[in-house]
Amino acid sequence: MLRLLLALLVGGLAGLSAQEAGPAPVDGIRDDTRALAADARQGLAAEMAAFRARHGIDVWLVAETFQMQAGGLKGRARLLRQAWSGTRDAVLILYDRSSDREYTSISPGLWEMLPSAGIYQLHTSLHEVMTDRKKPAETRLAEAAAILLRGIAGMKSREAMTANLFTRDCGRMLRAFAGLLLAGAVLAWLVGGMARRRHVHAARQVLLPKLGASPRLGAPHGAEVISSPQG
């Protein structure tokens, strides 16, 4: 019963969030401020679609005329990203024209996939672009989106390269270690064989008395034989 109530509560909250967020924009851009010209929006949407197809990451760009949520830009950006992408990897830039401020919401999956230092640097770069009041909003939004796409693509590429290098290095180390183990086993077998042969040879030896001849005057044969035990 408790599980059912929790499921209904979560479902209800998700429904309210989806209703508050509204339908997801088909091209990934919702520009209530009319900051983007038609040709600029079309080109930016094409870049975002290509990025989404290549990397499997949703990208959203939202420009609103005023802040409608008490949770601020951060809460609003998270709500829109979760409503439109769910649990998929996604990133959303929210620009509030009334306060001339922005916030970038990144999904937990991307935080796990990409280096935290790189994400913080990306946040800083986006903020610097969006707070450059000398440029119009259209230019800032386009530049921010371009920085976002290049930044995430670059981090993914570097992470993949590092993973490949680590895999190759591990393979080389494993092969070298296997070679050393094999060489050690062969050497141990050779040493053991030599030791066994020496042991068998020593066991087959017969202990005979040592014989020595010394000259002696008057002896029948001119010498005498003296024996002593070996050892």
C-alpha positions as CSV (number, residue, x, y, z in Angstrom):
1,M,0.0,0.0,0.0
2,L,2.8,2.4,0.9
3,R,4.6,1.6,-2.4
4,L,1.5,2.3,-4.3
5,L,1.0,5.7,-2.6
6,L,4.7,6.6,-3.3
7,A,4.3,5.6,-6.9
8,L,1.1,7.7,-7.3
9,L,2.9,10.7,-5.6
10,V,5.9,10.4,-7.9
11,G,3.7,10.1,-10.9
12,G,1.6,13.0,-9.9
13,L,4.7,15.2,-9.3
14,A,6.0,14.2,-12.7
15,G,2.7,15.0,-14.3
16,L,2.7,18.4,-12.7
17,S,6.3,19.1,-13.8
18,A,5.5,18.1,-17.4
19,Q,2.5,20.3,-17.4
20,E,4.4,23.3,-16.0
21,A,7.3,22.7,-18.5
22,G,5.0,22.5,-21.5
23,P,5.8,20.4,-24.6
24,A,9.4,19.9,-25.6
25,P,10.4,22.0,-28.6
26,V,10.9,19.9,-31.7
27,D,14.2,21.6,-32.7
28,G,15.5,21.8,-29.1
29,I,15.0,25.6,-28.9
30,R,12.3,27.5,-27.1
31,D,12.8,31.3,-27.6
32,D,10.0,33.2,-26.0
33,T,12.2,36.3,-26.1
34,R,12.5,36.3,-29.9
35,A,16.2,36.9,-29.5
36,L,17.2,34.5,-32.3
37,A,16.6,35.4,-35.9
38,A,15.1,32.7,-38.1
39,D,18.3,31.9,-39.9
40,A,20.4,31.9,-36.7
41,R,17.8,29.6,-35.0
42,Q,17.8,27.2,-38.0
43,G,21.6,26.9,-38.1
44,L,21.8,26.4,-34.3
45,A,19.0,23.8,-34.4
46,A,20.9,21.9,-37.1
47,E,24.1,21.8,-35.0
48,M,22.2,20.7,-31.9
49,A,20.5,17.9,-33.9
50,A,23.8,16.7,-35.3
51,F,25.3,16.7,-31.8
52,R,22.4,14.7,-30.4
53,A,22.6,12.1,-33.2
54,R,26.3,11.7,-32.8
55,H,26.7,11.7,-29.0
56,G,23.2,10.6,-27.8
57,I,22.9,13.6,-25.6
58,D,19.8,15.9,-25.5
59,V,20.6,19.6,-25.8
60,W,18.0,22.3,-25.0
61,L,18.2,26.1,-25.3
62,V,15.5,28.1,-23.6
63,A,15.1,31.8,-23.4
64,E,12.2,33.2,-21.3
65,T,11.0,36.7,-20.8
66,F,10.5,36.4,-17.1
67,Q,11.1,33.9,-14.2
68,M,8.0,32.0,-13.5
69,Q,9.2,29.6,-10.7
70,A,10.0,30.4,-7.1
71,G,12.9,28.0,-7.2
72,G,14.9,30.3,-9.4
73,L,16.8,29.7,-12.5
74,K,18.4,26.5,-11.2
75,G,15.1,24.9,-10.2
76,R,13.4,26.0,-13.4
77,A,16.3,24.6,-15.6
78,R,16.2,21.3,-13.8
79,L,12.5,21.0,-14.1
80,L,12.6,21.6,-17.9
81,R,15.4,19.2,-18.4
82,Q,13.8,16.4,-16.4
83,A,10.4,17.0,-18.0
84,W,11.8,16.9,-21.6
85,S,14.6,14.3,-21.3
86,G,13.6,12.2,-18.3
87,T,16.6,10.1,-17.2
88,R,18.5,10.5,-20.5
89,D,21.8,12.3,-20.7
90,A,20.9,15.9,-21.3
91,V,22.0,19.5,-20.9
92,L,19.9,22.6,-20.9
93,I,20.8,26.3,-21.0
94,L,18.1,28.6,-19.5
95,Y,18.3,32.3,-20.1
96,D,16.0,34.7,-18.3
97,R,15.8,38.0,-20.2
98,S,14.2,39.9,-17.3
99,S,17.2,39.4,-15.1
100,D,19.7,38.9,-17.9
101,R,20.9,35.8,-16.2
102,E,21.5,32.2,-17.2
103,Y,21.8,28.7,-15.7
104,T,23.0,25.5,-17.3
105,S,21.5,22.2,-16.0
106,I,23.4,19.0,-16.6
107,S,22.0,15.5,-16.0
108,P,23.6,13.2,-13.4
109,G,24.7,10.8,-16.1
110,L,26.9,13.4,-17.7
111,W,28.4,14.3,-14.3
112,E,29.4,10.6,-13.9
113,M,30.6,10.3,-17.5
114,L,32.6,13.6,-17.8
115,P,35.4,15.0,-15.5
116,S,34.0,17.4,-12.9
117,A,36.8,19.9,-13.5
118,G,35.9,20.0,-17.2
119,I,32.2,20.6,-16.4
120,Y,33.0,23.4,-13.9
121,Q,35.2,25.0,-16.5
122,L,32.4,24.7,-19.1
123,H,30.0,26.4,-16.6
124,T,32.5,29.2,-16.2
125,S,33.0,29.7,-19.9
126,L,29.2,29.8,-20.5
127,H,28.7,32.3,-17.7
128,E,31.4,34.6,-19.1
129,V,29.8,34.6,-22.5
130,M,26.3,35.2,-21.2
131,T,27.3,38.0,-18.9
132,D,29.1,40.0,-21.7
133,R,26.5,42.8,-21.9
134,K,28.3,44.4,-24.8
135,K,26.9,41.7,-27.1
136,P,23.2,41.3,-27.9
137,A,21.3,38.4,-26.5
138,E,21.2,36.6,-29.9
139,T,25.0,36.6,-30.1
140,R,25.4,35.4,-26.6
141,L,23.0,32.6,-26.9
142,A,24.5,31.3,-30.1
143,E,28.1,31.5,-28.7
144,A,27.0,29.8,-25.5
145,A,25.4,27.0,-27.4
146,A,28.5,26.6,-29.6
147,I,30.8,26.5,-26.5
148,L,28.5,23.9,-24.9
149,L,28.5,21.6,-27.9
150,R,32.3,21.9,-28.4
151,G,33.0,21.5,-24.7
152,I,31.0,18.3,-24.2
153,A,32.3,16.8,-27.4
154,G,35.9,17.5,-26.5
155,M,35.5,16.0,-23.0
156,K,33.9,12.9,-24.4
157,S,36.7,12.5,-27.0
158,R,39.4,12.9,-24.4
159,E,37.7,10.5,-22.1
160,A,37.4,7.9,-24.9
161,M,41.1,8.4,-25.9
162,T,42.2,7.9,-22.3
163,A,40.1,4.8,-22.0
164,N,41.6,3.4,-25.2
165,L,45.1,4.1,-24.0
166,F,44.4,2.5,-20.7
167,T,43.0,-0.6,-22.3
168,R,46.0,-0.9,-24.7
169,D,48.5,-0.3,-21.8
170,C,46.7,-2.9,-19.7
171,G,46.9,-5.4,-22.6
172,R,50.6,-4.9,-23.0
173,M,51.2,-5.3,-19.3
174,L,49.1,-8.4,-19.1
175,R,51.0,-9.9,-22.1
176,A,54.4,-9.0,-20.6
177,F,53.3,-10.5,-17.2
178,A,52.2,-13.7,-18.9
179,G,55.5,-13.9,-20.7
180,L,57.4,-13.5,-17.5
181,L,55.3,-16.2,-15.8
182,L,56.0,-18.5,-18.7
183,A,59.7,-17.8,-18.7
184,G,59.8,-18.4,-14.9
185,A,58.0,-21.7,-15.2
186,V,60.4,-22.9,-17.9
187,L,63.4,-21.8,-15.9
188,A,62.1,-23.6,-12.8
189,W,61.5,-26.7,-14.8
190,L,65.0,-26.7,-16.2
191,V,66.6,-26.1,-12.8
192,G,64.5,-28.8,-11.2
193,G,65.5,-31.2,-13.9
194,M,69.2,-30.5,-13.4
195,A,68.8,-31.0,-9.7
196,R,67.0,-34.3,-10.1
197,R,69.7,-35.6,-12.5
198,R,72.5,-34.7,-10.0
199,H,70.6,-36.4,-7.3
200,V,70.2,-39.6,-9.3
201,H,73.8,-39.6,-10.4
202,A,75.0,-39.2,-6.8
203,A,72.8,-42.1,-5.7
204,R,74.3,-44.4,-8.3
205,Q,77.9,-43.9,-7.2
206,V,79.6,-46.8,-5.4
207,L,81.9,-46.0,-2.6
208,L,85.2,-47.9,-3.2
209,P,88.3,-47.9,-1.0
210,K,91.1,-45.6,-2.1
211,L,94.2,-47.5,-3.2
212,G,97.7,-46.1,-2.9
213,A,101.1,-47.6,-3.7
214,S,104.2,-46.6,-1.8
215,P,107.7,-47.9,-2.5
216,R,109.2,-50.3,0.1
217,L,112.6,-51.8,0.1
218,G,112.6,-55.6,0.3
219,A,109.0,-56.0,-0.7
220,P,108.4,-58.8,-3.3
221,H,107.1,-56.4,-5.8
222,G,109.0,-53.4,-4.6
223,A,105.9,-51.7,-3.2
224,E,103.0,-52.1,-0.8
225,V,99.3,-51.3,-1.2
226,I,97.6,-49.3,1.4
227,S,93.8,-48.9,1.5
228,S,91.7,-46.5,3.3
229,P,87.9,-45.9,3.3
230,Q,86.6,-43.2,1.1
231,G,85.2,-40.2,2.6
